[in-house]
């Protein structure tokens, strides 16, 4: 039975189907290449206008924070930066002290 399957796979009908599929793929690739070339040669003004229209529509979807939320977020950022600065200052001071003790 396995030999029958192998013979079916090698039949000339399959070969002709494969060549037809290959030629169809080549035609499709050629069409895709032409479409790419045509899209590149399109008018740039239309694409710029489309870009700004799309940007405008996206800005309408944005949920902007309230002034209260902005103030809270700003305070959190300032406190985080201050804590990070204190930590770095502490580590730097510690290494400076150790450096002075070791090198005399």
C-alpha positions in Angstrom: 0.0 0.0 0.0 2.9 2.4 0.7 4.2 1.7 -2.8 0.9 2.7 -4.3 1.0 6.0 -2.4 4.5 6.7 -3.7 3.4 6.0 -7.2 0.5 8.4 -6.9 2.9 11.1 -5.6 5.1 10.7 -8.7 2.4 10.6 -11.3 2.6 12.9 -14.3 -0.7 14.5 -13.4 0.7 15.9 -10.2 3.7 17.2 -12.1 1.5 19.2 -14.5 -0.5 20.5 -11.5 2.7 21.6 -9.8 3.9 23.5 -12.9 0.5 25.2 -13.2 0.8 26.2 -9.5 4.3 27.5 -10.1 3.2 29.6 -13.1 0.3 31.0 -11.1 2.7 31.9 -8.3 5.1 33.6 -10.7 2.2 35.6 -12.2 1.0 36.6 -8.7 4.6 37.7 -7.7 4.8 39.8 -10.9 1.5 41.5 -10.1 2.6 42.1 -6.5 5.8 43.7 -7.7 3.9 46.0 -10.1 1.5 47.0 -7.3 4.5 47.9 -5.1 6.0 50.0 -7.9 2.7 51.8 -8.4 2.2 52.5 -4.8 5.7 54.0 -4.6 5.0 56.3 -7.5 1.8 57.6 -5.9 1.4 61.3 -5.2 3.2 62.2 -1.9 0.7 65.1 -1.3 -2.1 62.6 -0.8 -0.2 60.5 1.6 0.8 63.6 3.7 -2.8 64.8 3.8 -4.0 61.2 4.7 -1.3 61.1 7.5 -2.6 64.3 9.1 -6.2 63.2 8.8 -5.4 59.9 10.5 -3.4 61.8 13.2 -6.4 64.0 13.8 -8.7 61.1 14.2 -6.3 59.4 16.6 -6.0 62.5 18.7 -9.8 62.4 19.1 -9.5 59.0 20.6 -7.0 60.0 23.3 -8.2 60.2 26.9 -6.4 63.2 28.3 -5.7 63.3 32.0 -7.5 65.9 34.2 -5.5 68.7 35.8 -5.8 66.9 39.2 -4.3 63.7 37.7 -1.5 65.6 36.1 -0.7 67.3 39.4 -0.6 64.0 41.2 1.6 62.4 38.6 4.0 65.4 38.7 4.3 65.1 42.4 5.0 61.4 42.2 7.7 62.0 39.6 9.4 64.7 41.7 9.4 62.5 44.9 10.7 59.5 43.0 13.5 61.7 41.5 14.4 63.1 44.9 14.5 59.6 46.5 16.7 58.3 43.7 19.1 61.4 44.1 19.3 60.7 47.8 20.1 57.1 47.3 22.8 57.9 44.7 24.2 60.6 47.0 24.4 58.0 49.9 26.1 55.4 47.8 28.6 57.9 46.4 29.3 59.2 49.9 29.8 55.7 51.2 32.2 54.8 48.4 34.1 58.1 48.9 34.5 57.4 52.6 35.7 53.8 51.9 38.1 55.2 49.3 39.6 57.7 51.8 39.9 54.9 54.5 41.6 52.5 52.2 44.0 54.9 50.4 44.7 56.9 53.6 
